[in-house]
Amino acid sequence: MKKFHSLFISLVLLTPLLGGCFEKKEMAQENSKLAVPHHKTVPKSSIEVHHNGIVSHPESIPVLVNKQNKLPESYQPDDLVDPNIPFIFAGKSEKRKMRAEAAAAIEDLFAGALKDGVKLLGVSAYRPYSKQKALFQQYVRQDGVEAAKTYSALPGTSEHETGLAIDVTGGDGKCAAEDCFSGSKEAKWIEAHAAEYGFIIRYPKGKEAITGYQYEPWHLRYVGKKIAADIMSRGITLEEYYR
């Protein structure tokens, strides 16, 4: 009877403790269901969500804009500034403007090029929807619709409308947005160093079937240093990066 009595008392004393342990274990299990692991990363493919072909976050720095992914017609960046770089033209113009982060980066790129003995000039940066529409119509009148589509974007699908793209050329101002820029010392420097400043050559050679546009060694697009380094080192396009 004494042994039974002692066992009964022990069980009575242990029950609250055991109950507490089970309760803590259950709470921990419930919390683990709600917690998001710290190491979990967002898949690249989910960074840009699109609805009916219209990009949901046009303000995103690495936004994918192309013939399939359009900017909202009313979109206009709210942080446009004039980068302190030389252009092929004088005077004020919307074509000088870029988003603040991209503007600071292009200033650094131009400075870096100059330090290496390479002088660059800006050709055209920001372009609003209305200007892109007028420009595309001009090219259609000049070369026809199908030809125009190989080198110019329909309004709403141009990277220039994001404020994150800029066309550049050499310091002599020649070959501005022309095929003769390819192979120049300026083009070679850009290909080798653009990623260091967060830029990519948006329409690379041999990728026309993917980008939908002919090779444009002068067209730089700001995406940030990390993404730019990945894209340029792998020799891929922004479209392929998101796959």
N, C-alpha and C positions, 0 to 999 in steps of 0.2 A: 504493500500500500504506500510505503514511504517513497519507493522508486516511482510509482505512478503519479504520486502527488507532486514530486519534483519535476517530472516530465511535463505535467500539466501546467505548472507555474512557468516553466521555461517557454512553452509554446505561447502562453498568454503574453509574456514579455516580448517575444520575438515577432509576434504577429504585426504590431504597428510598424516595426522596422522593415519587415519584409514587404508590407503593403506600400510603404514609402518608396522602397527600391523599385517595385513593379510600376508604381505611378510615375517615377522619374524616367524609367525606361520607355514607358508609353509616350510620355511627353517628348522625349528625345526623338522617338520614331516619328511623331507627328511633325515636329519642327524640321526634321530632315526632309520630309516631303515638301515643305514649303520653301526651304532654303535653296538658293541657286549656287552651285559650286563656284568658287572664286576663279577656278581655272577655265571655266567655260567661256568661249568666245562666240561672238555673233558671226554666223557664216557670211562670207562676202556677198553671196547671192541675195541675202536678205537686207543688205544695207540700203538698196534702192528699191522701193516698192512702187509699182506703176499701176495706174487704173485707166483703162481705155486708151493706152498709149501715151497718157500724160504723166510726166514724172511727179511723184507726190512731194518730193523734197528738193525743189530746184535750187535752194540755197545751200545744199550740201556741197562741200568742196570736191569730193570725188564723184559728183553726179554724172551719170552716163546719159549723154545727149547724142542722139544719132537719128537716122531716118525712121527708126521705129519708136524711139522714145522722145517725145516732144515736151518742150517747156510750155507752161500755161501762157496763153496769148498775152495776158496782162502782167506777166512776171517782169520785174525790173529790180536788179540788185539794189539794196539800200545802203551799200557801203562803197560806192564807186569813188575813186580818187584818181588824180593824175600822177602816175609814177614819174620820178625825176630821172628820165632818160631822154636821149635825143630821138627825134622822129625824122622821117624824110620830108615832112612838111612843117611849116611854121604856123603859129597862131593857135588859138583854142579850138578844140574839136572833141566831140564825143568819142572819136576814134582813139584818143589818147588814154581814155579811162580804163581802169581795171579795178576789181575788188581789192580792198585794202591789203589783205594777206598776199594776194598774187602780185600786187604792185610792189610791195616790199621785196618780194622774192625776185622779181624781174630786175629791180635795181641792183640787187646783189649779183645776179647773173651777168648783167652788163659790166659791172665793176670787175668781176672775176675774169671775164673775157678780155677786158682792157689790160688787166695786169699781165695777161699772157700774150699781149700784143695783138689782140683781135678786137677790132672796133665793130660794134653793131649799131643798127638803127631800127627803131620801131616803124612798122608800116601801118598796121591797123589793129586795134584791140577791141574795145566794146562796140557793139552794134545793136541798137534796139530792134524790136520786131518790125517796125515800120520801115526802117532803113534796109533790113534784110529782105523784106518783101520787094522793095523797089529795086534792089541790087539783083535779086534773082530774076525779076521780070526783064531787066536790062540784058542779062545774059541769055535769056530765052529768045529775045528779039535778035540777039547777035548770032547765036549758034543753034537755036532750037532747044526744045524741052529736054530731050534725052541727053544731049551733049552737056547742057547746063547742069544737069543732075550729077555729073561725074566730078565736077569741081566746085559747085556752089550748092548751098543748102536751101531747102524750102524754108520759108519763115516759120520760126518756132522750133526748128531743128538745128540751128547753127550754134556752135560752141561760143561764137563771139557774143551771143546774147546772154551768156552766163557771166561775162565779165572776168572769166578765168583763162581766156585764150588771147594770144597775140601773134601776129605775123611779124617776122623780123627779116632784116637783110643786112648786107655788108655795109661798111662805113662809107663806101663810095656812092651808095644809093642805087646802084645798078642791080638788075635782076630781082627787083622787089616783087615777090609773089610770082616769080617766073622760074621755068625749069632750069635756067642757067645758074640758079643759086646752088643746085645740086653739085656736089663735088668741090665746091669752093672751100677755102680754108675756114671760113666762118661756119659753113654747114658742118664741116668735120669737127670743129671745136664744139659746136652745139650737141652733136650726136654723142661726143665723148663726155661732156660735162653737164648737160641739161639736168640730169637726175639729181646731181649734187645740190641743186637749188629748188628741187621739187617739181620740175617740169618734165614732160615727155614729148617726143615727136608724135603727135596724135595720129598722123596718117603715114605710117612707114611704108617703105618699098616692099612690094610683094604681098601686101595685105589688103589690096584693093577689094577683093571679094568679101572680106570681113568688115572693113570700115565703110565700104560703099563709095570711097573717094580715091582719086589718084594720089600718088606719092607727093607729099608736101613737106619737104625738109625745113621749110620756113615757119610752119604752123606749130607753135608751142602751146601746150595746155598745162595749167597748174593743177596738180592733184595732191601735193604734199610730198615731202622727201621720202617717207617710207614706201608709199605706193609707187612713186616714180622709180625708186631704186629697184623694186621688184619687177616692174614692167620692163624697164630698159635692160636690166641684166638678163632677163629671160627672152628678150626679143619678141615680146607679144604686144597686143593692142589692149586698149581699155575694155573692149568687148570681151576679149579672151580672159582678162583678169577677173571678170565677174562670173565666169562660167564655173 
